[in-house]
Amino acid sequence: MGEVGMNNPLVSIILPTYNRANFLHQSIKSVIDQNYKNWELLIIDNNSIDDTDNVVNSFADTRVRLYKIDNQGSIGKSRNLGIKKSLGDWIAFLDSDDYWFSNKLSEIIGTCSTDVDLIFHDLKIAINGNISNFKKVKGWKLKSPVLNDLLIRGNAIANSSVIVRKSLFEKIGGINEDMEINPCVDYHTWLNISTITNSFFYIPKSFGVYCVHSNNASQRDMSFSHQKTIFEFLNVLSRDELALIQKKITFMHVRYKYVNKQYDGITHLLLNCLSMVDLIMTAKSLFMLLALPFNKFKIK
């Protein structure tokens, strides 16, 4: 790590929200309670019709600013507005149903240096408000070239863990606002950034909480959005690597169908996943195959 360029940089925190008043208070309070104090919080509200305004106004802190937008369903539009309005050299992201521990920024700022462009870490998982002792959103140290690692091994970076140089967003033309990749727009952003820098730094510690509930985007079938998201970057991969990625996307789709008891046509897809190099996904595919209802265990 190089020398720290600034000991006390302003961190601009972008928090998009829409009808999340029941989560929002905890998210904002987790920023207010940070040990590190040189931050601004930009809340980008997609014209919520719940108690969002009252929740935000309950915090009498001039560092908290509220902006309204009609993002037409694109989370990228909201984040781009926040980046445009931000004053800091570093951007941090926080989803409105997640929250940070009080040492989040102080720990992260200690790693900001001239040779680091994006920093990320693990998050604990809360299910129905209860933090799990066994589950976490876990990243990994990315190998160079980072673009190839992110494509082949998948998204290692939780959105609510990231702090990144603001200047990078100008270089990549901002966050993509295409609705077809909207559920995977975070992943697309990291891929885009990795085309211009390999200076990603992973901290294997949890400095916040990812909240799981029925409205999370991760509860949807992400396979189609995932495929659209990675399409423009695939020219850096070999034929074998492309085949592996396609099987991983198939696994993503078939797992969604299995969890939601959509068994039609699932056997053929699971058999295809059994030939994967990834032993964990192969084992999970075999388990799902053997656990299928007997009358669904046939190739269609």
Secondary structure, DSSP 8 states (H G I E B T S, - for coil): ----S-SS--EEEEEEESS-HHHHHHHHHHHHT-S---EEEEEEE---SSSHHHHHHTS--TTEEEEE---TT-HHHHHHHHHHH--SSEEEE--TT-EE-TTHHHHHHTT--TT-SEEEEEEEEEETTEEEEEEEE------SSHHHHHHHH-----GGG-EEETHHHHHHTSS---GGGGGGHHHHHHHHHHTT---EEEEEEEEEEEEE-TT-GGGS--HHHHHHHHGGGGGGS-HHHHHHHHHHHHHHHHHHHHHTT--TTHHHHHHHHTT-S-HHHHHHHHHHHHHS-GGG-S--
